Amino acid sequence: MSRKLVAAQFISLDGVVEAPTGWHFPYFDEEMGAAVGEMSAAADTLLLGRMTYEEFASVWPHQSGEMADGINGIRKLVASTTLKEAGWQNASVIEVDVVAAVKELKEQPGANINVTGSIALTQSLLVAGLVDELRLLVHPIVVGTGRRLFPGGPRQVPLTLTRSVTFGTGVFDLTYQLA
């Protein structure tokens, strides 16, 4: 049995996923914390694009507490053609064909592989058919500008909704699988 790859995004109603630190935190409450914690607990590997990795690596090693300990301790793989080495604890770089590396990783024994942030990486893994679950935490806000998870492109990716929960803050926690 292969491992599950779960891609998770904080996303606005108008599809913006870029820079959620500017709009996400007013909606982060105990319910969302539990949902994020549940996703984290089910994984033993965190797959990140270079930009998300660099953002995380600049913050999390200097934090403490349960969430920071989890992020700092988990195995981290960085998909990058420009980054040559990862200086963060338990991190290494995938410099080769990311799609092939992820296919191989999914066949190895272990728990879930989580992708968070990493917009271009998530898009490429969706198109390649490697995402087993797409978890969208849809925030009740229109951001207006910023990179979108689905900016338009050459290929449709049919999805099936497998789970939906509405938090008290109005955030929708939606889980999709490839159709």
Secondary structure, DSSP 8 states (H G I E B T S, - for coil): ----EEEEEEEETT-B-S-GGGTSGGG--HHHHHHHHHHHHTEEEEEEEHHHHHHHHHHGGG--SHHHHHHHHSEEEEE-SS-----STTEEEE-S-HHHHHHHHHHSSSSEEEEES-HHHHHHHHHTT--SEEEEEEES----SS-BS----S----EEEEEEEE-TTS-EEEEEEE-
